[in-house]
């Protein structure tokens, strides 16, 4: 054992020659000892020592190796995990108004005193000026850099949250504001360093004081010139934090239909959500999330803006928000129809919207509801702008009774609401089973 330790010690102490000679002693049955030598390539031996790793298993060491492909695959998997999470908007930092950031930085910088022990007045003033300018620059730049680091990049967000950013703020607005904030940070840093250097090189106390005054003014001007980017970032943070949080592990009921068909009234009946209810289209100006508890089970209910009969290219951002919910969230659909003529969208247009959404999102659990059934008349309502095709039997049937299996309800007269709640509960329980099965499949 001592010989082995001595050999290892010699290896560690040996110079980096191309060849390594290890001496050993062979002991035979007789009384004599013979010495032998072996030559090893030194570089290869050192390389094997540096790269080999071991795991301890039951008191023994076993080699642990990871290929380059495995390491790259592990790095690729890390961002994909973050895509599955929601709630990034609630983690956004609290952004201060631009003027408050500036006043706080100026106040901190002016309190900075020169380094102790400098007897020469000019040197002390140069030191004080350079330190104050450096502090002002850092107070502004560090805060801006913190904002840039804490606002997530869109590629790491859930697709639904990416859609909310684009449709709520405008396409490219989020990245544009962050770029402007970064440009402002770089401008503050370059200006602060420039005038801090000039102040440190001043020839006299008076020159140092003048350089400090000019430098403070220049940094302040550089900041104010582009400070609107900070206020825009403040507005973005407030807007995104106000977005409803969706729990992907909880079943979600999404109410869909044309504008003013009664979706918001049903949301009030089915959940804790309190959307605005008015008798005109597009009352719902965004996604509203409510919650409900049925048999001690928690569910989510979301109200969405109304859809019109037109192509996706012609849809406004409110309609695209509805499509984003259906496209990116695991929802069960409650499609609301109004055949009374009160909503402003003709039954034939509603039928076309329904068929398009059913074809596109038919994989979702689905329940059709005809609202305002107390206003239905024996003869279907016909709009003057409508082209009534009497040969279309399916459309004629829809105009009178709605889709097959549709549930007739009236919030005003309390018709069909208890049955609606039961049907919704059954559908959400089925949706919960779907979510659990999908999660189990992803884990395996």
C-alpha positions as semicolon CSV with decimal commas, in nm:
position;residue;x (nm);y (nm);z (nm)
1;X;0,000;0,000;0,000
2;X;0,284;0,236;0,088
3;X;0,443;0,159;-0,248
4;X;0,123;0,248;-0,430
5;X;0,090;0,577;-0,242
6;X;0,452;0,656;-0,314
7;X;0,394;0,589;-0,682
8;X;0,091;0,821;-0,696
9;X;0,289;1,091;-0,511
10;X;0,565;1,058;-0,769
11;X;0,307;1,099;-1,048
12;X;0,175;1,421;-0,898
13;X;0,524;1,562;-0,846
14;X;0,660;1,459;-1,184
15;X;0,732;1,734;-1,440
16;X;0,521;1,744;-1,759
17;X;0,755;1,541;-1,977
18;X;0,625;1,359;-2,282
19;X;0,702;1,020;-2,122
20;X;0,644;0,911;-1,766
21;X;0,858;0,635;-1,614
22;X;0,710;0,441;-1,324
23;X;0,937;0,211;-1,130
24;X;0,809;-0,087;-0,940
25;X;0,945;-0,376;-0,744
26;X;0,850;-0,737;-0,811
27;X;0,873;-0,973;-0,515
28;X;0,911;-1,340;-0,597
29;X;0,893;-1,645;-0,378
30;X;1,267;-1,633;-0,332
31;X;1,465;-1,394;-0,112
32;X;1,568;-1,155;-0,385
33;X;1,388;-0,852;-0,528
34;X;1,399;-0,748;-0,893
35;X;1,328;-0,397;-1,020
36;X;1,141;-0,327;-1,342
37;X;1,025;-0,015;-1,526
38;X;0,736;0,087;-1,750
39;X;0,698;0,392;-1,969
40;X;0,361;0,571;-1,996
41;X;0,262;0,873;-2,210
42;X;0,232;1,150;-1,951
43;X;-0,020;1,371;-2,133
44;X;-0,276;1,097;-2,189
45;X;-0,257;0,994;-1,825
46;X;-0,319;1,349;-1,704
47;X;-0,612;1,390;-1,942
48;X;-0,780;1,079;-1,807
49;X;-0,743;1,208;-1,451
50;X;-0,900;1,544;-1,537
51;X;-1,211;1,417;-1,716
52;X;-1,308;1,103;-1,525
53;X;-1,591;1,142;-1,269
54;X;-1,729;0,888;-1,026
55;X;-2,051;0,814;-0,839
56;X;-2,056;0,646;-0,499
57;X;-2,285;0,341;-0,505
58;X;-2,300;0,124;-0,193
59;X;-1,959;0,235;-0,080
60;X;-1,791;0,174;-0,417
61;X;-1,688;0,416;-0,688
62;X;-1,827;0,361;-1,036
63;X;-1,744;0,579;-1,339
64;X;-2,001;0,836;-1,448
65;X;-1,981;0,955;-1,808
66;X;-2,193;1,204;-1,999
67;X;-2,157;1,253;-2,369
68;X;-2,161;1,590;-2,537
69;X;-2,497;1,511;-2,698
70;X;-2,649;1,437;-2,357
71;X;-2,527;1,771;-2,220
72;X;-2,671;1,960;-2,517
73;X;-3,002;1,776;-2,485
74;X;-3,018;1,867;-2,116
75;X;-2,965;2,235;-2,197
76;X;-3,237;2,224;-2,462
77;X;-3,480;2,074;-2,213
78;X;-3,435;2,354;-1,958
79;X;-3,615;2,635;-2,147
80;X;-3,892;2,398;-2,257
81;X;-3,985;2,340;-1,894
82;X;-4,042;2,709;-1,840
83;X;-4,281;2,716;-2,135
84;X;-4,523;2,496;-1,943
85;X;-4,560;2,743;-1,656
86;X;-4,795;3,038;-1,632
87;X;-4,807;3,348;-1,413
88;X;-4,495;3,522;-1,545
89;X;-4,680;3,855;-1,555
90;X;-4,738;3,850;-1,180
91;X;-4,361;3,822;-1,125
92;X;-4,281;4,142;-1,315
93;X;-4,087;4,403;-1,113
94;X;-4,243;4,722;-0,980
95;X;-4,115;4,990;-1,219
96;X;-4,066;5,338;-1,074
97;X;-4,165;5,648;-1,273
98;X;-3,868;5,784;-1,466
99;X;-3,859;6,114;-1,275
100;X;-3,851;5,933;-0,940
101;X;-3,560;5,717;-1,054
102;X;-3,365;6,030;-1,154
103;X;-3,435;6,220;-0,831
104;X;-3,338;5,919;-0,620
105;X;-3,011;5,875;-0,813
106;X;-2,922;6,247;-0,787
107;X;-2,993;6,246;-0,414
108;X;-2,772;5,943;-0,357
109;X;-2,489;6,079;-0,573
110;X;-2,476;6,418;-0,398
111;X;-2,433;6,249;-0,061
112;X;-2,111;6,081;-0,174
113;X;-1,802;6,228;-0,002
114;X;-1,436;6,212;-0,112
115;X;-1,208;5,936;0,007
116;X;-1,066;6,008;0,351
117;X;-0,702;6,096;0,392
118;X;-0,657;6,311;0,078
119;X;-0,485;6,628;0,201
120;X;-0,450;6,809;-0,132
121;X;-0,762;7,018;-0,201
122;X;-0,753;6,972;-0,581
123;X;-0,704;6,596;-0,552
124;X;-0,985;6,572;-0,297
125;X;-1,223;6,764;-0,524
126;X;-1,127;6,553;-0,825
127;X;-1,192;6,243;-0,620
128;X;-1,527;6,367;-0,496
129;X;-1,644;6,469;-0,843
130;X;-1,542;6,140;-1,006
131;X;-1,709;5,937;-0,731
132;X;-2,034;6,135;-0,750
133;X;-2,056;6,101;-1,128
134;X;-1,977;5,732;-1,105
135;X;-2,246;5,688;-0,839
136;X;-2,507;5,874;-1,046
137;X;-2,426;5,663;-1,348
138;X;-2,446;5,337;-1,152
139;X;-2,768;5,429;-0,968
140;X;-2,942;5,484;-1,301
141;X;-2,779;5,206;-1,502
142;X;-2,810;4,930;-1,241
143;X;-3,181;4,994;-1,194
144;X;-3,241;4,987;-1,570
145;X;-3,038;4,670;-1,606
146;X;-3,242;4,507;-1,330
147;X;-3,562;4,584;-1,516
148;X;-3,420;4,434;-1,835
149;X;-3,319;4,116;-1,654
150;X;-3,652;4,071;-1,472
151;X;-3,876;4,124;-1,774
152;X;-3,892;3,781;-1,942
153;X;-3,807;3,718;-2,304
154;X;-4,106;3,614;-2,511
155;X;-3,948;3,287;-2,621
156;X;-3,954;3,167;-2,259
157;X;-4,323;3,248;-2,207
158;X;-4,625;3,024;-2,252
159;X;-4,781;3,069;-2,602
160;X;-5,097;3,208;-2,443
161;X;-4,901;3,477;-2,259
162;X;-4,714;3,562;-2,581
163;X;-5,050;3,611;-2,750
164;X;-5,167;3,837;-2,467
165;X;-4,857;4,055;-2,506
166;X;-4,901;4,094;-2,882
167;X;-5,276;4,149;-2,877
168;X;-5,284;4,378;-2,573
169;X;-4,976;4,591;-2,634
170;X;-4,943;4,566;-3,011
171;X;-4,716;4,355;-3,226
172;X;-4,349;4,421;-3,137
173;X;-4,424;4,690;-2,877
174;X;-4,291;4,482;-2,586
175;X;-3,950;4,418;-2,746
176;X;-3,928;4,774;-2,877
177;X;-3,969;4,927;-2,530
178;X;-3,711;4,690;-2,380
179;X;-3,464;4,784;-2,654
180;X;-3,517;5,154;-2,581
181;X;-3,456;5,098;-2,211
182;X;-3,132;4,917;-2,293
183;X;-3,028;5,201;-2,525
184;X;-3,096;5,449;-2,245
185;X;-2,886;5,243;-2,004
186;X;-2,591;5,235;-2,245
187;X;-2,616;5,611;-2,305
188;X;-2,615;5,685;-1,932
189;X;-2,313;5,459;-1,879
190;X;-2,108;5,611;-2,162
191;X;-2,189;5,970;-2,059
192;X;-2,119;5,905;-1,692
193;X;-1,784;5,738;-1,759
194;X;-1,679;6,015;-1,998
195;X;-1,735;6,298;-1,753
196;X;-1,610;6,104;-1,451
197;X;-1,283;6,058;-1,638
198;X;-1,268;6,429;-1,725
199;X;-1,332;6,521;-1,364
200;X;-1,056;6,290;-1,243
201;X;-0,810;6,462;-1,479
202;X;-0,893;6,820;-1,372
203;X;-0,594;7,042;-1,306
204;X;-0,740;7,242;-1,019
205;X;-1,018;7,246;-0,760
206;X;-1,215;7,492;-0,970
207;X;-1,185;7,278;-1,284
208;X;-1,295;6,971;-1,089
209;X;-1,604;7,150;-0,957
210;X;-1,690;7,273;-1,306
211;X;-1,642;6,926;-1,457
212;X;-1,865;6,780;-1,186
213;X;-2,139;7,034;-1,254
214;X;-2,125;6,984;-1,631
215;X;-2,110;6,606;-1,594
216;X;-2,414;6,594;-1,368
217;X;-2,607;6,807;-1,615
218;X;-2,503;6,595;-1,915
219;X;-2,595;6,265;-1,748
220;X;-2,929;6,412;-1,643
221;X;-2,997;6,538;-1,996
222;X;-2,902;6,203;-2,150
223;X;-3,143;6,028;-1,916
224;X;-3,435;6,270;-1,959
225;X;-3,400;6,265;-2,339
226;X;-3,503;5,896;-2,351
227;X;-3,678;5,858;-2,015
228;X;-4,014;5,797;-2,185
229;X;-3,901;5,438;-2,240
230;X;-3,907;5,383;-1,863
231;X;-4,260;5,522;-1,835
232;X;-4,367;5,299;-2,123
233;X;-4,218;5,003;-1,937
234;X;-4,413;5,107;-1,627
235;X;-4,735;5,107;-1,831
236;X;-4,653;4,764;-1,976
237;X;-4,590;4,619;-1,629
238;X;-4,922;4,752;-1,498
239;X;-5,112;4,622;-1,800
240;X;-4,962;4,274;-1,792
241;X;-4,995;4,232;-1,416
242;X;-5,368;4,302;-1,453
243;X;-5,405;4,004;-1,686
244;X;-5,598;3,712;-1,535
245;X;-5,389;3,420;-1,417
246;X;-5,482;3,085;-1,565
247;X;-5,398;2,764;-1,379
248;X;-5,321;2,500;-1,641
249;X;-5,392;2,222;-1,390
250;X;-5,751;2,338;-1,333
251;X;-6,032;2,282;-1,586
252;X;-6,143;2,602;-1,760
253;X;-6,483;2,676;-1,909
254;X;-6,461;2,924;-2,198
255;X;-6,778;3,108;-2,306
256;X;-6,770;3,181;-2,679
257;X;-7,017;3,337;-2,921
258;X;-7,108;3,649;-3,114
259;X;-7,111;3,988;-2,936
260;X;-7,397;4,064;-2,696
261;X;-7,544;3,711;-2,697
262;X;-7,546;3,688;-2,315
263;X;-7,207;3,537;-2,232
264;X;-7,133;3,784;-1,950
265;X;-7,470;3,718;-1,785
266;X;-7,399;3,346;-1,782
267;X;-7,050;3,405;-1,639
268;X;-7,212;3,584;-1,343
269;X;-7,443;3,285;-1,294
270;X;-7,171;3,019;-1,324
271;X;-6,877;3,180;-1,140
272;X;-6,746;3,459;-0,918
273;X;-6,665;3,672;-1,224
274;X;-6,845;4,006;-1,242
275;X;-6,820;4,125;-1,603
276;X;-6,991;4,442;-1,721
277;X;-7,333;4,375;-1,873
278;X;-7,474;4,624;-2,125
279;X;-7,705;4,596;-2,423
280;X;-7,447;4,674;-2,689
281;X;-7,177;4,471;-2,867
282;X;-6,820;4,424;-2,742
283;X;-6,897;4,507;-2,379
284;X;-6,622;4,258;-2,286
285;X;-6,299;4,437;-2,367
286;X;-6,063;4,160;-2,265
287;X;-6,035;3,821;-2,098
288;X;-6,220;3,802;-1,766
289;X;-6,150;3,508;-1,536
290;X;-6,394;3,387;-1,273
291;X;-6,387;3,083;-1,043
292;X;-6,644;2,836;-0,922
293;X;-6,654;2,553;-0,668
294;X;-6,875;2,252;-0,738
295;X;-6,874;1,958;-0,497
296;X;-6,552;2,091;-0,338
297;X;-6,379;2,101;-0,677
298;X;-6,235;2,429;-0,808
299;X;-6,287;2,532;-1,171
300;X;-6,217;2,839;-1,383
301;X;-6,469;3,024;-1,601
302;X;-6,355;3,277;-1,859
303;X;-6,558;3,539;-2,047
304;X;-6,424;3,626;-2,392
305;X;-6,493;3,904;-2,646
306;X;-6,750;3,827;-2,914
307;X;-6,665;3,688;-3,256
308;X;-6,789;3,829;-3,586
309;X;-6,830;3,651;-3,917
310;X;-6,509;3,734;-4,100
311;X;-6,165;3,593;-4,179
312;X;-5,886;3,586;-3,922
313;X;-5,694;3,855;-4,110
314;X;-5,985;4,096;-4,063
315;X;-6,045;4,021;-3,694
316;X;-5,966;4,285;-3,433
317;X;-5,743;4,216;-3,133
318;X;-6,040;4,146;-2,907
319;X;-6,154;3,862;-3,131
320;X;-5,797;3,732;-3,153
321;X;-5,786;3,716;-2,772
322;X;-6,077;3,472;-2,785
323;X;-5,901;3,259;-3,045
324;X;-5,583;3,265;-2,831
325;X;-5,773;3,118;-2,535
326;X;-5,918;2,841;-2,753
327;X;-5,584;2,770;-2,922
328;X;-5,344;2,766;-2,627
329;X;-5,543;2,673;-2,315
330;X;-5,702;2,338;-2,225
331;X;-6,060;2,464;-2,220
332;X;-6,410;2,324;-2,240
333;X;-6,630;2,538;-2,466
334;X;-6,972;2,678;-2,378
335;X;-7,092;2,825;-2,708
336;X;-7,374;3,077;-2,662
337;X;-7,632;3,142;-2,934
338;X;-7,893;3,422;-2,941
339;X;-8,178;3,359;-3,189
340;X;-8,406;3,632;-3,052
341;X;-8,272;3,907;-3,279
342;X;-8,161;4,114;-2,977
343;X;-7,783;4,077;-3,007
344;X;-7,736;4,251;-3,344
345;X;-7,581;3,950;-3,519
346;X;-7,812;3,759;-3,752
347;X;-7,880;3,390;-3,685
348;X;-7,726;3,295;-4,019
349;X;-7,403;3,479;-3,928
350;X;-7,402;3,311;-3,586
351;X;-7,449;2,976;-3,758
352;X;-7,149;3,043;-3,982
353;X;-6,935;3,147;-3,682
354;X;-7,044;2,839;-3,490
355;X;-6,963;2,600;-3,776
356;X;-6,619;2,757;-3,825
357;X;-6,529;2,737;-3,454
358;X;-6,668;2,385;-3,422
359;X;-6,460;2,270;-3,717
360;X;-6,147;2,441;-3,585
361;X;-6,177;2,350;-3,217
362;X;-6,390;2,037;-3,234
363;X;-6,145;1,846;-3,014
364;X;-6,256;2,055;-2,713
365;X;-6,539;1,940;-2,490
366;X;-6,841;2,132;-2,615
367;X;-7,183;2,247;-2,488
368;X;-7,427;2,462;-2,690
369;X;-7,662;2,704;-2,515
370;X;-7,940;2,915;-2,666
371;X;-7,977;3,221;-2,442
372;X;-8,274;3,457;-2,399
373;X;-8,514;3,172;-2,474
374;X;-8,797;3,376;-2,319
375;X;-8,773;3,608;-2,621
376;X;-8,791;3,336;-2,884
377;X;-9,090;3,355;-3,117
378;X;-9,270;3,090;-3,315
379;X;-9,153;3,235;-3,644
380;X;-8,773;3,284;-3,655
381;X;-8,638;3,639;-3,667
382;X;-8,514;3,742;-4,010
383;X;-8,273;4,031;-4,063
384;X;-8,329;4,252;-4,368
385;X;-7,962;4,210;-4,463
386;X;-7,989;3,831;-4,443
387;X;-7,993;3,607;-4,746
388;X;-8,247;3,340;-4,648
389;X;-8,166;3,019;-4,826
390;X;-8,479;2,804;-4,778
391;X;-8,306;2,508;-4,940
392;X;-8,051;2,496;-4,656
393;X;-8,241;2,269;-4,417
394;X;-7,964;2,274;-4,158
395;X;-7,969;2,656;-4,141
396;X;-8,348;2,668;-4,122
397;X;-8,344;2,421;-3,834
398;X;-8,074;2,625;-3,658
399;X;-8,274;2,946;-3,693
400;X;-8,564;2,787;-3,505
401;X;-8,402;2,563;-3,241
402;X;-8,027;2,623;-3,250
403;X;-7,772;2,337;-3,286
404;X;-7,874;1,980;-3,207
405;X;-7,881;1,918;-2,833
406;X;-7,860;2,287;-2,742
407;X;-7,981;2,382;-2,396
408;X;-8,241;2,662;-2,379
409;X;-8,180;2,908;-2,093
410;X;-8,303;3,247;-1,976
411;X;-8,121;3,440;-1,706
412;X;-8,411;3,683;-1,676
413;X;-8,678;3,416;-1,611
414;X;-8,444;3,162;-1,446
415;X;-8,515;2,900;-1,714
416;X;-8,277;2,607;-1,756
417;X;-8,009;2,745;-1,522
418;X;-8,001;2,448;-1,283
419;X;-7,966;2,205;-1,569
420;X;-7,696;2,428;-1,718
421;X;-7,494;2,417;-1,395
422;X;-7,522;2,037;-1,383
423;X;-7,413;1,999;-1,745
424;X;-7,124;2,240;-1,694
425;X;-7,011;2,051;-1,385
426;X;-7,013;1,719;-1,572
427;X;-6,816;1,871;-1,858
428;X;-6,555;2,024;-1,629
429;X;-6,509;1,695;-1,443
430;X;-6,446;1,531;-1,781
431;X;-6,203;1,809;-1,864
432;X;-6,015;1,745;-1,539
433;X;-5,981;1,379;-1,635
434;X;-5,842;1,486;-1,973
435;X;-5,584;1,713;-1,810
436;X;-5,467;1,439;-1,573
437;X;-5,436;1,186;-1,855
438;X;-5,240;1,431;-2,069
439;X;-5,008;1,511;-1,779
440;X;-4,948;1,142;-1,711
441;X;-4,870;1,086;-2,079
442;X;-4,618;1,372;-2,084
443;X;-4,443;1,240;-1,771
444;X;-4,402;0,895;-1,920
